[in-house]
Amino acid sequence: MLYPWQRENWQRLAALRDRLPHALLLHGQQGIGKRDLALHFAQGLLCETPRADGQPCGTCGACHWFGQGNHPDFTVVRPEALEGGADGDAEAESGSKKKAPSKIIRMEQVRALIEAVGVGTHRAGLRVVVVYPLDALQTEGANALLKTLEEPPPSTVFLLVTDRLDRVLPTILSRCRQFGVTRPTHEQALAWLGSQGVADAEAQLALAGGSPLTALHAAEAEEQPLQRWLVGQLAAGGAFDALSAADQLQKLPVPAVLGILQRWTYDLLASQLDVSGRQGARYFPKERAALARCAQATDAHRLQGFAARLVSHRRNENHPLAARLVMESVFLDYRQLFR
Ligand SMILES: [Zn+2]
C-alpha cells in the first residue's frame, strides 16, 4: 500500500520503470513506510495491467497471487521475527514458545533466495526480490548476496530496504542504485495518525521522532498487558521493585519502556504543577490519583533530572545487549526519586 505522504516518492520510483536498475536500495528514516513502498512497487512491477502511474491494478491474476503471498516470481526475504500471518498466530496460541523468532536473516534464507533467482521466471515477466531490512543480513549472507548482485540474473530486480545505510557493506552499496525515501511532513504525519484513531497524535509522533508508523505501533502497544503492568509498578512509587521489573519486562523493547517512563514522568511533573488536581495526567488519565500521590512524594527538581537522564538513555536505546542493564538502572533511578 501507499501512504498518503508517499506520492512524490512513488512518482520518482515509477519514473525508474523505463530503465530499471538490477538493484534498488531504498533507505530513509525508520517507521516512514519504506517497506510498504517497496512491496507496492514490487506488486506494480509484477502486475499484468498496471495503472498509468505504475500502481498495481489490484484485480489481475498477478495482483491476486501477490495479495495471497504466492506469486511465483516474487520472493521476499526478511527475518523470521518480521513474518506475520498464520505462523505468528499459531505461536501465540501455543503459549509456550520454544525459541524466540530470529531477528537476523539466516544463511539458509539467502541460499534459498539464490536458488530461486537461478531458475527462470514463471510468468515470462520480471522476477522481483524484496529484502528487508538489508542490515539484518550477517556477513556471510551479505557476501553471498553481493555475488548475486555482481552477476545479476536476467529479468530480476532486487528491492533492498534499510534504515541503517551505515550498516550496509560498501561493496553492496556500490552495486545498488540508491533511492532516498523522504519522510512525511509534520502535518501529513499528524493527519494520518488522527485518521488511524491515535488520540494523542502530537505527543506520540514527537516520541517516535517524527515517524508515523513507529508512533502508531507505540500507541497500539500501550494496550498490551506488560506495559499496563509497568504502569501499575510505576504507580507504586518508592515501593517499585526495580530488579524484578527488569526481569518481568525483558520482552519489551527498551524504546517502549523508556517511552512509557518519559510519559509517566511528564504526567508526574504536570501533576505537581497542578494545584487543582484537574489537569495533569495527560497520558495516564486513569492513574490520576496514583500520579498525585507519587508527585507529592518527590519534587520537581528530581523529576526534571530524571527526565533528562531518560532522554540520554534514549540516545543509546538500540544496543540490545545492554537492554537489561538499561532497564535496571532506569528503574533503580526511578525509585530513588521517592527517597
Ligand atoms: Zn494487477
Residues whose N, C-alpha, C, O or C-beta is under 5 A from the ligand:
A	BS01	ZN	C47 E48 T49 P56 C57 G58 T59 C60 C63
